[in-house]
Amino acid sequence: MQKEVKKSWALFIGIGTMMIAHGLQLQVMGIRSVIENFSVITTGIFMSGYYIGYFVGSKTTPKLVSKVGHIRVFAAFASLASLSALLAVAYVNPFMWTISRFITGISLVSCYIVSESWLNDRATNKNRGQLLSAYMIIIYLGLSIGMLLLNVSDPINYEPFILVSVLLSLALVPILLTKRSAPKFKKIGTMNILELYKISPLGSVSSFCTGIIHGGFFSLIAFYATKANFNLFETSILLFISTISGVLGQWPIGYVSDKYDRRSVIVITTFFAALLAFLSILTSNDPIENIYWLSEMHYKKILFFIFVGLYTSFCLPLFSLNLAHTNDFVDKNKFVAAGGGLQLIFGFGAISGPILCSLFIQFLDLNGFFIFLILFHLIIGFFGVYRMKVREVASNPESTFTPIPATITPAGLQLDPDTPANLDNKKN
């Protein structure tokens, strides 16, 4: 794999730098919304702008790539993403921030499509899974570093937004200087939602709820921490732990899901996530009324960080679990199409997630943040229990768990070692 990583150094550096900028921008805007006294519902609405842009970009970018090429599309949308950061600092109001988040969403998904199709074109049958793992690690490591950069300057200042713009501009340089030719783009079809639901009701429902959970959590966790009176350093550490823990949880949970009924693993995972979200309430700065036994505990905040970190280690793998479970019921030739359909369902959930979460916070105060998470985890869990009673367990040796970032596009799904281009090679 090292050889292929070296060949793709420009791509990895470019997308890694972009993720650092994205991680910083997302959380700076969440913190700044509290400083500017934006209502929580207003914050939820403009945060949803990112996912709307993501959805629009996922539909329009493939056609654009076919017309003008990968490098031009990457350069154009990286520049637009840089512009969106400047737009946010120049016009600090909810309407312009919604526009800024929309531009960021459409820009980043366009860069994802370029990056993933590029990797897929350069990969061989033997190393696709390794390249996908490296890509996922770079995505989340970049996001984590970006969150730590919150400490560079106070979000009330313009410097964090300028830094985001500079990083997004720098992400262009490696790609534009590479000598390797851009890949030929292949249009990839997806299953429609109704067909996908008939194939895997649990995979579809769980993907939608997972999108709601991920959209709400990552959009409003910085807002929550700021409202809970965490200082900037504590907030950045909380965000860093949340992201890294979520990535580390992928492999052990995935291993177990390949050994046992994947529906049971989904149910147990989501119920544990709900329990950890409840424990986060008990150790938060806004405890439930009449619960005093943890209120004076010296290490209360440390416990909160631990519970949130453990929560994301169970929450983040749900997307990959849903994909693997759905693939248990489809032919290997439809793995990528099914994954594209699940990503569409996930996207619909993610669009509504920040708004729904903000409504919970509005009516239930800060505890509403975790109550929102608990509710949708319970929906996944109880629906999974119901599906286990009405359908026999599926056994498909061609479908295995692969850790995949929730931002994956159908082009990236082709890197999964279980896709048809790779299965024959695995058997040899």
VEXMAR-326644 format. One line per field, with one value per residue (C-alpha): chain; x, y negated, z negated; residue in one letter; residue number from 1. Coordinates in Angstrom, 2 decimals. Each point is the difference from the previous one (the first is absolute). Example, Ala and Ser with C-alpha at 12.3 -4.5 7.8 and 13.67 -1.06 7.14 Angstrom:
c (A|A)
px (12.30|1.37)
py (4.50|-3.44)
pz (-7.80|0.66)
r (A|S)
k (1|2)
//
This chain:
c (A|A|A|A|A|A|A|A|A|A|A|A|A|A|A|A|A|A|A|A|A|A|A|A|A|A|A|A|A|A|A|A|A|A|A|A|A|A|A|A|A|A|A|A|A|A|A|A|A|A|A|A|A|A|A|A|A|A|A|A|A|A|A|A|A|A|A|A|A|A|A|A|A|A|A|A|A|A|A|A|A|A|A|A|A|A|A|A|A|A|A|A|A|A|A|A|A|A|A|A|A|A|A|A|A|A|A|A|A|A|A|A|A|A|A|A|A|A|A|A|A|A|A|A|A|A|A|A|A|A|A|A|A|A|A|A|A|A|A|A|A|A|A|A|A|A|A|A|A|A|A|A|A|A|A|A|A|A|A|A|A|A|A|A|A|A|A|A|A|A|A|A|A|A|A|A|A|A|A|A|A|A|A|A|A|A|A|A|A|A|A|A|A|A|A|A|A|A|A|A|A|A|A|A|A|A|A|A|A|A|A|A|A|A|A|A|A|A|A|A|A|A|A|A|A|A|A|A|A|A|A|A|A|A|A|A|A|A|A|A|A|A|A|A|A|A|A|A|A|A|A|A|A|A|A|A|A|A|A|A|A|A|A|A|A|A|A|A|A|A|A|A|A|A|A|A|A|A|A|A|A|A|A|A|A|A|A|A|A|A|A|A|A|A|A|A|A|A|A|A|A|A|A|A|A|A|A|A|A|A|A|A|A|A|A|A|A|A|A|A|A|A|A|A|A|A|A|A|A|A|A|A|A|A|A|A|A|A|A|A|A|A|A|A|A|A|A|A|A|A|A|A|A|A|A|A|A|A|A|A|A|A|A|A|A|A|A|A|A|A|A|A|A|A|A|A|A|A|A|A|A|A|A|A|A|A|A|A|A|A|A|A|A|A|A|A|A|A|A|A|A|A|A|A|A|A|A|A|A|A|A|A|A|A|A|A|A|A|A|A|A|A|A|A|A|A|A|A)
px (0.00|2.89|0.75|-3.55|-0.09|3.16|-1.56|-3.06|1.89|-1.42|-3.54|0.48|1.72|-2.64|-3.01|1.66|0.62|-3.57|-1.32|2.07|-1.67|-3.44|0.37|1.03|-2.69|-2.86|0.74|1.02|-3.40|-1.74|1.86|-0.35|-3.76|-0.19|2.19|-2.25|-3.10|-1.52|-2.86|0.58|-2.61|1.72|3.27|-1.62|-1.40|3.25|1.90|-2.44|1.06|3.17|-1.92|-2.33|3.06|1.50|-3.14|-0.15|3.70|-0.19|-2.55|1.55|3.75|0.24|-1.36|2.36|3.01|-0.91|-0.01|3.06|2.10|1.06|2.73|-2.05|-2.95|2.21|1.67|-3.29|-1.79|2.97|0.09|-3.73|0.42|2.73|-2.36|-2.75|2.24|0.64|-3.70|-0.76|2.39|-0.95|-3.75|-0.80|-3.69|-2.08|-1.04|3.53|1.25|-2.62|1.31|3.56|-0.79|-1.82|3.04|2.26|-2.19|-0.19|3.74|1.20|-2.14|1.35|3.53|-0.93|-1.30|3.19|2.24|-1.78|-0.31|3.69|0.95|-2.21|1.65|3.52|-0.71|0.62|-2.14|2.45|0.13|-3.40|-1.04|3.29|-0.30|-3.57|1.20|2.80|-2.49|-2.38|2.81|1.13|-3.59|-0.57|3.53|-0.33|-3.34|1.51|2.98|-2.34|-1.94|3.18|0.77|-2.88|2.68|1.89|-2.29|-3.27|-2.99|-1.18|2.96|0.34|3.26|-1.58|-2.03|3.05|1.93|-2.78|0.17|3.80|-0.09|-2.62|2.10|3.09|-1.90|0.04|3.77|0.91|-2.75|0.91|3.69|-0.44|1.30|-2.34|-2.90|-3.50|-2.15|-2.87|-3.22|-2.50|-3.61|-1.34|-3.68|-1.82|-3.05|-3.16|-1.18|-3.12|1.93|2.65|-2.61|-1.55|3.42|1.03|-2.55|2.38|2.91|-2.17|-1.65|3.26|1.85|-2.61|0.14|3.80|0.03|-2.22|2.28|3.29|-1.37|-1.28|2.98|2.86|-1.83|-0.98|2.54|2.08|-3.17|-0.85|3.48|0.04|-3.44|1.14|2.76|2.93|2.98|1.54|2.70|-2.49|-2.31|2.81|1.04|-3.60|-0.33|3.35|-0.92|-3.41|1.50|2.95|-2.06|-2.56|2.68|1.62|-3.34|-0.40|2.36|-1.04|-3.70|0.51|1.89|-2.84|-2.62|1.74|-0.16|-3.61|-3.41|0.63|-3.47|0.83|3.20|-1.93|-2.57|2.58|2.19|-2.84|-1.35|3.48|0.22|-3.35|1.24|3.21|-1.97|-2.09|3.15|1.26|-3.07|0.72|3.54|-0.74|-0.15|-3.77|-1.06|-3.51|-2.06|0.24|3.07|2.72|2.25|2.46|-0.42|2.88|2.32|3.54|0.56|-3.42|1.21|2.57|-2.77|-2.04|2.86|0.41|-3.71|-0.21|3.11|-1.44|-3.31|1.57|1.95|-3.40|-1.79|2.42|0.27|-3.76|0.33|2.40|-2.14|-3.08|1.87|1.35|-3.43|-1.68|2.65|-0.91|-3.21|1.19|2.06|3.65|-0.55|-2.35|2.21|1.02|-3.52|-1.42|2.65|-0.83|-3.67|0.81|2.17|-2.99|-2.22|2.70|0.20|-3.73|0.35|3.07|-1.82|-2.73|2.32|1.28|-3.49|-1.62|2.80|-0.35|-3.73|0.75|2.47|-2.47|-2.76|2.02|3.02|3.52|-1.09|-2.04|3.23|0.54|-3.71|-0.18|2.84|-1.55|-3.36|1.34|2.34|-2.98|-1.96|2.80|0.26|-3.68|-0.52|2.99|-1.55|-3.25|1.81|1.81|-3.38|-1.44|3.05|2.58|3.65|1.78|3.29|1.91|3.74|0.63|-1.12|2.34|0.34|2.29|0.72|-1.30|-0.30|-3.56|1.02|0.70|-1.40|-0.79|3.42|1.61|-2.17|1.76|3.10|-1.78|1.80|-3.41|-0.95|-0.06|3.30|1.78|-1.76|1.64|3.39|-0.74|-0.86|3.22)
py (0.00|-2.37|-0.16|-1.03|-2.51|-1.62|-0.16|-1.71|-2.35|-3.11|1.22|1.01|-3.26|-2.04|1.73|0.16|-3.75|-0.56|2.08|-2.01|-3.14|1.62|1.21|-3.47|-1.87|2.24|-0.40|-3.68|-0.81|2.02|-1.85|-3.39|0.48|0.05|-3.12|-1.78|1.06|1.89|2.18|3.73|0.51|-2.58|1.84|3.31|-1.49|-1.48|3.15|1.99|-2.15|2.08|3.26|-1.59|-1.10|3.45|1.57|-2.42|0.43|3.79|-0.22|-2.72|0.55|3.28|-1.73|-2.93|2.32|1.73|-3.35|-1.84|2.61|0.89|-2.53|-2.99|1.10|0.51|-3.39|-1.82|1.41|-0.25|-3.69|-0.31|1.65|-2.54|-2.78|1.33|-0.47|-3.63|-0.50|1.24|-2.43|-2.95|0.35|1.33|0.69|3.20|-0.45|-0.45|2.81|2.32|-0.96|0.55|3.46|0.88|-1.01|2.00|3.08|-0.07|-0.72|2.75|2.75|-0.97|0.37|3.34|1.28|-1.05|1.47|3.31|0.62|-0.92|2.52|2.64|-0.51|0.29|2.96|3.66|2.94|0.92|-3.34|-1.63|0.76|-1.31|-3.19|-0.45|0.38|-2.52|-2.39|0.31|-0.56|-3.13|-1.32|0.35|-0.90|-3.21|-0.78|0.66|-2.27|-2.72|0.17|-0.42|-3.13|-1.67|-1.02|-2.12|-2.99|-0.91|0.70|-3.59|-1.10|0.21|2.02|3.51|-0.69|-1.35|3.13|2.17|-1.90|0.29|3.76|0.58|-1.95|2.00|3.23|-0.93|-0.15|3.71|0.95|-2.71|0.90|3.75|1.47|2.97|-0.17|-0.26|3.14|0.57|-0.52|2.84|-0.78|2.27|0.79|0.34|1.91|-1.96|-0.32|2.18|2.87|-0.28|0.03|3.18|1.65|-1.16|-1.82|-0.14|-1.24|-2.75|-1.14|0.21|-1.99|-2.76|-0.18|0.20|-2.99|-1.92|0.93|-0.83|-3.24|-1.18|1.10|-1.35|-3.20|-0.99|1.59|-3.21|-2.03|2.35|-0.21|-3.81|-0.28|2.43|-2.49|2.07|-2.17|0.04|2.54|2.38|-0.30|0.81|3.04|1.22|-0.30|1.72|2.91|0.34|0.34|2.26|2.33|0.40|1.16|2.41|1.67|1.07|2.98|1.95|-0.49|0.98|3.13|1.10|-0.73|2.41|2.78|-0.35|-1.09|-3.54|-1.13|0.99|-2.02|-3.04|0.34|0.44|-2.80|-2.51|0.92|-0.46|-3.37|-1.00|1.07|-2.00|-3.05|0.33|0.28|-3.14|-1.81|1.14|-1.36|-3.16|-3.57|0.07|3.04|1.34|-1.47|1.91|1.99|-1.18|3.00|-1.13|-3.74|-0.47|2.64|-1.34|1.84|-0.66|-1.79|2.71|2.59|-2.07|0.00|3.77|0.69|-2.22|1.65|3.47|-1.19|-0.93|3.28|1.74|-2.66|-0.59|3.67|0.15|-1.27|2.79|2.56|-1.10|0.38|3.45|1.15|-1.17|1.73|3.23|-0.02|-1.15|1.53|-1.05|-1.80|-2.40|-0.80|-3.41|-0.92|1.03|-2.04|-3.03|0.38|0.25|-3.09|-1.82|1.10|-0.98|-3.41|-0.64|0.79|-2.21|-2.98|0.21|0.97|-3.45|-1.52|2.81|-0.08|-3.76|0.41|2.47|-2.43|-2.86|1.80|2.20|-2.25|1.45|3.46|0.05|0.52|3.45|0.82|-0.55|2.50|2.52|-0.12|0.79|2.69|1.64|-0.17|1.88|2.52|0.82|0.18|2.35|2.25|0.05|0.91|2.86|1.52|-0.16|0.93|2.75|-0.85|-0.51|1.70|-1.54|0.85|-2.60|-2.79|-1.01|-3.08|-2.70|-3.18|-2.83|-3.74|-1.27|-2.56|2.76|-0.32|2.86|-0.53|0.68|3.06|1.65|0.15|2.53|3.36|1.69|-1.70|2.28|-1.24|1.27|3.18|2.18|-1.23|0.74|3.60|0.60)
pz (0.00|-0.68|3.71|0.85|-2.86|1.37|3.45|-1.49|-2.33|1.68|-0.46|-3.64|-0.96|1.81|-1.52|-3.45|0.02|1.12|-2.91|-2.48|1.33|-0.06|-3.59|-1.12|1.93|-1.13|-3.69|0.14|1.46|-2.72|-2.76|1.69|0.29|-3.81|-0.25|2.51|-1.96|2.91|-1.19|-0.04|2.73|2.18|-0.54|0.94|3.21|1.29|-0.96|2.14|2.94|0.22|0.51|2.56|1.96|-0.41|1.45|2.95|0.74|-0.03|2.82|2.15|-0.33|1.96|3.11|-0.49|-0.38|3.25|1.81|-1.37|-1.80|-3.54|-0.64|1.16|-2.14|-3.08|0.50|0.58|-3.01|-2.35|0.93|-0.65|-3.39|-0.80|1.06|-2.28|-3.05|0.95|0.62|-3.52|-1.70|2.21|-0.57|-3.47|0.25|0.25|3.63|1.32|-2.23|1.50|3.45|-1.22|-1.34|3.22|2.08|-2.31|0.34|3.79|0.20|-2.33|1.49|3.42|-1.32|-1.60|3.32|1.76|-2.70|-0.28|3.74|0.31|-2.69|1.55|3.38|-1.48|-2.29|0.80|-1.04|-2.76|-1.79|0.40|-3.56|-1.36|2.01|-1.23|-3.61|0.58|1.57|-2.95|-2.50|1.85|0.10|-3.74|-1.05|1.99|-1.65|-3.44|0.61|1.22|-3.23|-2.04|2.05|-1.85|-2.51|2.57|-0.49|-1.68|2.32|-0.54|2.12|3.75|-0.09|-0.18|3.15|1.80|-1.02|1.43|3.28|0.14|-0.68|2.69|2.47|-0.97|0.64|3.69|0.35|-0.13|2.45|2.51|-0.12|0.50|3.25|-0.02|2.40|-1.38|0.16|2.36|-1.90|-0.04|-0.77|-2.73|-0.45|-3.32|-1.18|-0.61|-3.57|0.33|1.56|-2.70|-2.78|1.41|0.03|-3.49|-2.17|-2.97|2.11|1.45|-3.26|-1.91|2.69|-0.14|-3.81|0.07|2.34|-2.43|-2.91|1.76|1.45|-3.37|-2.06|2.10|0.93|-3.53|-2.35|-0.03|-0.63|-2.88|-1.54|0.19|-1.57|-2.70|-0.91|1.25|0.78|3.47|-0.87|-1.64|3.00|2.44|-2.05|-0.17|3.78|0.57|-2.28|1.65|3.47|-0.82|-2.22|2.75|2.43|-2.48|-0.66|3.62|0.03|-3.14|0.70|3.63|-1.02|-2.27|2.69|2.39|-2.62|-1.17|1.26|1.22|-1.07|-3.58|0.18|1.31|-2.78|-2.77|1.37|0.21|-3.47|-1.48|1.76|-1.55|-3.45|0.38|1.13|-3.18|-2.13|1.74|-1.30|-3.55|0.15|1.96|-1.30|0.34|-2.10|-0.05|-2.82|-3.30|1.03|-2.36|-0.51|2.70|-0.35|-2.44|1.43|0.47|3.27|1.41|3.12|0.69|-0.22|2.44|2.50|-0.40|0.49|3.10|1.43|-0.63|1.46|3.35|0.06|0.19|2.05|2.88|1.16|0.57|3.58|0.95|-1.88|1.95|3.27|-0.87|-1.20|3.22|2.10|-1.78|2.04|3.44|2.77|0.06|3.31|-1.79|-3.00|1.30|1.15|-3.38|-1.78|2.12|-0.90|-3.71|0.26|1.52|-2.90|-2.48|1.67|-0.40|-3.69|-0.39|1.53|-2.64|-2.88|-1.05|0.16|-2.00|-2.57|-0.38|-0.68|-2.78|-1.55|0.36|-1.90|-2.38|-0.60|0.37|-1.09|3.19|1.96|-1.48|-0.30|3.78|0.50|-2.39|1.77|3.47|-1.29|-1.67|3.27|1.76|-2.82|-0.36|3.76|0.18|-2.67|2.00|3.24|-1.74|-0.85|3.54|2.10|-0.20|-0.35|3.33|0.82|2.89|-0.07|2.71|-2.35|-2.82|-2.17|1.41|-2.02|2.18|-0.66|-0.02|2.64|2.54|3.53|2.42|1.58|-3.37|-0.59|2.93|-2.20|-2.24|0.44|0.20|3.27|3.08|1.42|-3.10|-1.02|2.59|-1.05|-3.68|0.85|1.93)
r (M|Q|K|E|V|K|K|S|W|A|L|F|I|G|I|G|T|M|M|I|A|H|G|L|Q|L|Q|V|M|G|I|R|S|V|I|E|N|F|S|V|I|T|T|G|I|F|M|S|G|Y|Y|I|G|Y|F|V|G|S|K|T|T|P|K|L|V|S|K|V|G|H|I|R|V|F|A|A|F|A|S|L|A|S|L|S|A|L|L|A|V|A|Y|V|N|P|F|M|W|T|I|S|R|F|I|T|G|I|S|L|V|S|C|Y|I|V|S|E|S|W|L|N|D|R|A|T|N|K|N|R|G|Q|L|L|S|A|Y|M|I|I|I|Y|L|G|L|S|I|G|M|L|L|L|N|V|S|D|P|I|N|Y|E|P|F|I|L|V|S|V|L|L|S|L|A|L|V|P|I|L|L|T|K|R|S|A|P|K|F|K|K|I|G|T|M|N|I|L|E|L|Y|K|I|S|P|L|G|S|V|S|S|F|C|T|G|I|I|H|G|G|F|F|S|L|I|A|F|Y|A|T|K|A|N|F|N|L|F|E|T|S|I|L|L|F|I|S|T|I|S|G|V|L|G|Q|W|P|I|G|Y|V|S|D|K|Y|D|R|R|S|V|I|V|I|T|T|F|F|A|A|L|L|A|F|L|S|I|L|T|S|N|D|P|I|E|N|I|Y|W|L|S|E|M|H|Y|K|K|I|L|F|F|I|F|V|G|L|Y|T|S|F|C|L|P|L|F|S|L|N|L|A|H|T|N|D|F|V|D|K|N|K|F|V|A|A|G|G|G|L|Q|L|I|F|G|F|G|A|I|S|G|P|I|L|C|S|L|F|I|Q|F|L|D|L|N|G|F|F|I|F|L|I|L|F|H|L|I|I|G|F|F|G|V|Y|R|M|K|V|R|E|V|A|S|N|P|E|S|T|F|T|P|I|P|A|T|I|T|P|A|G|L|Q|L|D|P|D|T|P|A|N|L|D|N|K|K|N)
k (1|2|3|4|5|6|7|8|9|10|11|12|13|14|15|16|17|18|19|20|21|22|23|24|25|26|27|28|29|30|31|32|33|34|35|36|37|38|39|40|41|42|43|44|45|46|47|48|49|50|51|52|53|54|55|56|57|58|59|60|61|62|63|64|65|66|67|68|69|70|71|72|73|74|75|76|77|78|79|80|81|82|83|84|85|86|87|88|89|90|91|92|93|94|95|96|97|98|99|100|101|102|103|104|105|106|107|108|109|110|111|112|113|114|115|116|117|118|119|120|121|122|123|124|125|126|127|128|129|130|131|132|133|134|135|136|137|138|139|140|141|142|143|144|145|146|147|148|149|150|151|152|153|154|155|156|157|158|159|160|161|162|163|164|165|166|167|168|169|170|171|172|173|174|175|176|177|178|179|180|181|182|183|184|185|186|187|188|189|190|191|192|193|194|195|196|197|198|199|200|201|202|203|204|205|206|207|208|209|210|211|212|213|214|215|216|217|218|219|220|221|222|223|224|225|226|227|228|229|230|231|232|233|234|235|236|237|238|239|240|241|242|243|244|245|246|247|248|249|250|251|252|253|254|255|256|257|258|259|260|261|262|263|264|265|266|267|268|269|270|271|272|273|274|275|276|277|278|279|280|281|282|283|284|285|286|287|288|289|290|291|292|293|294|295|296|297|298|299|300|301|302|303|304|305|306|307|308|309|310|311|312|313|314|315|316|317|318|319|320|321|322|323|324|325|326|327|328|329|330|331|332|333|334|335|336|337|338|339|340|341|342|343|344|345|346|347|348|349|350|351|352|353|354|355|356|357|358|359|360|361|362|363|364|365|366|367|368|369|370|371|372|373|374|375|376|377|378|379|380|381|382|383|384|385|386|387|388|389|390|391|392|393|394|395|396|397|398|399|400|401|402|403|404|405|406|407|408|409|410|411|412|413|414|415|416|417|418|419|420|421|422|423|424|425|426|427|428)
//
